[in-house]
């Protein structure tokens, strides 16, 4: 499953540069599916949603760092463990998201989709 950042985040930014998918954004930041991926133009996400990968999206949080679930692969295909969790100085700040359960095969498929 994707991971998410809880409200215990201290906004230190340690997680952001560690994400191989550029799925982590600072509070209030606009984001797009194309940033940090090979996606461009109109694409159909693995969940069936069609989006313009280059279109900027509204921030998910204005209060603390956030993770875009459709870009999170839990570092599968890159690292043995989630780098955001490894580098976060706050215990249990970044946790597995029960709202976005994914199998390892789904996470690897997302990694392939995002990076072609």
Backbone bond lengths (Angstrom), bond angles and torsions (degrees), N, CA, C in turn:
res aa  C-N    CA-C-N  psi(-1)  N-CA   C-N-CA  omega(-1)  CA-C   N-CA-C  phi
1 X - - - 1.446 - - 1.516 109.23 -
2 X 1.290 115.80 156.25 1.457 119.81 175.74 1.524 108.93 -65.68
3 X 1.305 115.45 163.97 1.460 120.44 176.30 1.526 108.21 -109.53
4 X 1.320 116.21 159.76 1.454 119.22 175.43 1.519 110.15 -141.15
5 X 1.315 114.26 161.12 1.456 122.11 -176.78 1.524 108.06 -98.85
6 X 1.317 115.83 127.51 1.462 120.77 -178.06 1.528 111.06 -84.86
7 X 1.318 115.01 176.00 1.465 119.98 -179.47 1.526 113.33 -75.65
8 X 1.336 117.07 6.33 1.466 120.14 173.47 1.530 111.36 -85.96
9 X 1.334 116.45 -0.70 1.461 122.41 179.62 1.534 110.28 -58.03
10 X 1.333 115.79 133.91 1.465 121.29 178.54 1.536 111.41 -99.62
11 X 1.337 116.60 8.66 1.461 122.66 177.56 1.525 113.26 58.29
12 X 1.319 116.56 38.46 1.468 120.71 -179.88 1.523 112.31 -78.97
13 X 1.344 117.01 -24.83 1.459 120.78 178.73 1.512 115.57 82.55
14 X 1.330 118.66 6.43 1.470 121.11 -178.06 1.524 112.18 -62.65
15 X 1.303 117.66 -29.96 1.464 121.98 -176.19 1.531 113.25 -77.34
16 X 1.308 117.25 -37.36 1.465 122.15 -170.19 1.531 114.58 -53.83
17 X 1.328 120.29 -52.05 1.465 118.79 -177.40 1.530 113.85 -71.96
18 X 1.323 117.96 -10.99 1.464 121.14 -177.92 1.521 113.08 -85.46
19 X 1.325 118.08 -13.92 1.460 121.52 -175.90 1.525 111.24 -77.95
20 X 1.345 117.76 119.63 1.462 120.39 -178.99 1.530 113.31 -72.59
21 X 1.321 117.46 -11.15 1.463 121.94 -178.76 1.522 113.13 -107.37
22 X 1.306 117.34 0.53 1.465 123.78 -172.28 1.535 109.27 48.18
23 X 1.336 114.47 51.18 1.467 121.28 179.13 1.524 111.86 -95.00
24 X 1.330 117.82 -5.11 1.466 121.97 -176.78 1.524 109.22 -108.24
25 X 1.334 114.62 132.40 1.457 120.95 -177.03 1.520 110.77 -130.55
26 X 1.328 115.21 151.99 1.466 120.60 177.97 1.528 109.33 -74.40
27 X 1.315 116.91 160.64 1.461 120.44 -179.06 1.527 111.53 -55.43
28 X 1.325 115.52 133.75 1.454 121.11 176.63 1.512 115.54 79.62
29 X 1.321 118.55 2.22 1.472 121.38 -177.08 1.531 111.50 -82.53
30 X 1.332 115.40 134.35 1.453 119.97 169.06 1.518 107.56 -71.18
31 X 1.325 117.63 155.96 1.462 121.69 -176.66 1.523 109.66 -146.80
32 X 1.342 115.43 164.28 1.468 120.40 174.95 1.522 108.98 -142.63
33 X 1.311 115.26 159.83 1.466 120.43 177.90 1.528 111.10 -69.51
34 X 1.327 117.66 -25.65 1.467 120.36 -176.23 1.529 112.80 -75.58
35 X 1.337 117.87 -26.94 1.464 120.72 -177.83 1.526 110.32 -62.31
36 X 1.327 116.02 122.12 1.457 121.07 177.73 1.515 114.81 77.64
37 X 1.335 116.91 7.58 1.471 120.98 179.64 1.524 109.31 -130.63
38 X 1.315 116.73 178.62 1.462 120.36 175.64 1.527 111.72 -96.65
39 X 1.322 117.70 6.17 1.464 121.78 -179.36 1.519 110.75 -72.36
40 X 1.321 115.51 144.60 1.456 121.50 175.59 1.523 108.56 -156.38
41 X 1.321 116.44 148.75 1.464 120.82 178.88 1.523 112.51 67.89
42 X 1.322 115.91 -159.62 1.463 121.51 -179.34 1.532 109.89 -73.70
43 X 1.324 115.71 127.50 1.464 121.73 178.08 1.521 108.86 -136.53
44 X 1.319 115.41 155.00 1.454 121.36 173.35 1.518 106.96 -104.92
45 X 1.332 115.69 115.40 1.457 120.74 179.69 1.522 109.90 -66.25
46 X 1.304 116.70 164.41 1.457 120.87 -178.91 1.518 112.61 -63.69
47 X 1.338 117.59 -19.79 1.464 121.12 177.01 1.523 112.13 -85.85
48 X 1.359 116.98 2.52 1.456 122.15 177.97 1.515 115.01 93.34
49 X 1.323 117.73 -8.62 1.457 121.80 -179.36 1.528 109.74 -76.51
50 X 1.329 116.30 132.00 1.463 120.81 177.13 1.521 108.50 -94.98
51 X 1.332 116.50 129.53 1.462 121.81 -178.49 1.522 110.22 -140.04
52 X 1.313 114.88 157.99 1.461 121.22 170.04 1.528 105.47 -88.79
53 X 1.311 117.01 109.42 1.463 121.66 -175.16 1.518 112.56 -60.40
54 X 1.326 117.48 -26.55 1.460 121.35 -177.24 1.532 113.08 -88.02
55 X 1.317 117.22 -12.95 1.462 120.89 -177.47 1.526 110.46 -73.43
56 X 1.315 115.27 132.00 1.461 120.22 178.79 1.526 109.77 -73.76
57 X 1.330 114.88 137.33 1.459 122.83 -178.77 1.528 109.25 -109.03
58 X 1.305 115.56 155.20 1.467 121.14 178.68 1.525 110.21 -69.06
59 X 1.316 117.15 150.80 1.472 120.73 178.47 1.523 111.35 -58.57
60 X 1.320 116.24 145.00 1.460 121.62 175.42 1.526 109.77 -81.07
61 X 1.324 117.27 -28.27 1.465 122.09 178.08 1.522 109.90 -144.13
62 X 1.319 114.98 140.24 1.454 121.46 173.16 1.530 111.26 -102.08
63 X 1.336 115.77 -3.87 1.458 120.39 -173.59 1.525 114.29 -103.28
64 X 1.345 117.03 -35.65 1.459 120.16 -178.85 1.522 109.94 -150.28
65 X 1.325 115.97 167.01 1.463 121.18 179.08 1.518 109.94 -52.88
66 X 1.341 116.02 149.44 1.466 120.04 -179.88 1.519 110.65 -138.07
67 X 1.333 114.60 158.88 1.464 122.55 179.70 1.522 108.10 -116.99
68 X 1.327 116.94 131.48 1.457 122.42 175.44 1.536 106.71 -83.36
69 X 1.330 116.25 110.90 1.467 121.62 -173.62 1.530 112.70 -58.15
70 X 1.334 118.17 -37.34 1.463 120.60 -178.71 1.525 112.87 -70.43
71 X 1.335 117.72 -9.51 1.454 121.47 176.95 1.529 112.24 -107.37
72 X 1.320 117.56 -9.35 1.469 121.66 -176.37 1.531 110.77 -83.82
73 X 1.315 115.52 127.74 1.467 121.62 176.74 1.523 111.10 -116.83
74 X 1.338 116.21 11.11 1.467 121.52 -173.88 1.528 110.87 53.24
75 X 1.322 115.49 29.18 1.467 124.53 179.42 1.528 113.50 67.44
76 X 1.344 117.63 10.47 1.468 120.36 176.96 1.520 108.66 -60.05
77 X 1.317 115.79 136.87 1.454 121.00 -177.56 1.519 113.27 87.09
78 X 1.338 116.89 -7.13 1.458 121.89 179.64 1.526 112.11 -124.29
79 X 1.342 116.35 -50.51 1.461 122.23 -173.96 1.528 110.43 -136.91
80 X 1.310 116.37 164.05 1.462 122.24 179.14 1.525 112.66 -74.53
81 X 1.332 117.38 -25.92 1.464 120.67 -179.97 1.518 109.82 -143.56
82 X 1.316 115.91 163.70 1.446 122.06 -177.24 1.528 110.27 -64.98
83 X 1.323 116.17 115.25 1.458 121.31 -175.96 1.523 112.49 -67.27
84 X 1.315 117.56 -31.77 1.467 119.27 178.65 1.524 110.74 -62.41
85 X 1.332 116.08 -39.88 1.463 120.33 178.66 1.522 110.40 -69.51
86 X 1.321 116.85 -41.86 1.463 121.67 -179.59 1.529 111.23 -59.08
87 X 1.333 117.22 -43.18 1.465 121.09 -174.18 1.525 114.39 -90.09
88 X 1.329 117.81 -10.77 1.465 120.33 -179.59 1.528 110.21 -71.12
89 X 1.342 118.12 128.00 1.458 120.65 -179.24 1.540 113.83 -80.57
90 X 1.339 116.87 -7.89 1.467 120.59 -176.95 1.530 109.50 -103.79
91 X 1.324 118.27 113.32 1.470 120.75 179.57 1.532 111.98 -55.91
92 X 1.310 115.88 135.49 1.466 123.60 176.88 1.522 114.18 59.84
93 X 1.314 117.25 23.71 1.462 121.48 175.85 1.526 110.03 -77.94
94 X 1.321 117.04 -38.25 1.458 122.39 179.14 1.526 106.50 -111.89
95 X 1.336 114.96 120.00 1.469 119.98 -174.17 1.530 110.40 -131.63
96 X 1.318 116.19 165.81 1.463 121.08 176.00 1.528 108.90 -69.38
97 X 1.305 115.62 136.74 1.460 122.69 -173.94 1.525 110.58 -92.60
98 X 1.326 117.73 108.98 1.467 119.58 179.89 1.529 112.69 -66.00
99 X 1.325 117.85 -15.64 1.472 121.91 177.56 1.529 112.05 -77.72
100 X 1.332 116.70 -16.16 1.467 121.21 -178.23 1.529 110.95 -130.75
101 X 1.339 116.96 66.88 1.469 118.88 179.75 1.536 111.18 -73.37
102 X 1.306 116.41 133.35 1.465 122.22 178.19 1.518 108.94 -138.48
103 X 1.328 115.71 143.84 1.460 120.06 173.19 1.523 108.34 -82.56
104 X 1.317 116.70 168.29 1.462 120.01 176.89 1.523 110.44 -60.44
105 X 1.338 117.58 -39.43 1.461 120.94 178.18 1.532 111.44 -61.96
106 X 1.332 117.06 -39.83 1.462 120.67 178.29 1.524 111.24 -66.22
107 X 1.334 116.56 -40.07 1.466 120.35 178.75 1.522 111.20 -65.65
108 X 1.333 116.97 -40.44 1.468 120.60 177.53 1.529 110.96 -67.37
109 X 1.336 117.00 -36.78 1.463 120.61 176.66 1.525 109.99 -64.67
110 X 1.331 117.36 -39.42 1.463 121.26 178.13 1.538 109.77 -64.71
111 X 1.327 116.50 -41.47 1.465 119.86 178.81 1.529 110.19 -60.50
112 X 1.317 117.49 -43.82 1.466 121.86 178.47 1.530 110.68 -64.94
113 X 1.320 116.62 -42.17 1.465 121.72 178.63 1.526 111.02 -61.90
114 X 1.323 117.36 -44.94 1.457 121.21 -176.56 1.519 113.29 -70.31
115 X 1.322 116.12 -30.55 1.458 119.39 -171.96 1.531 114.07 -118.56
116 X 1.340 115.48 4.24 1.454 121.25 175.36 1.458 113.44 51.90
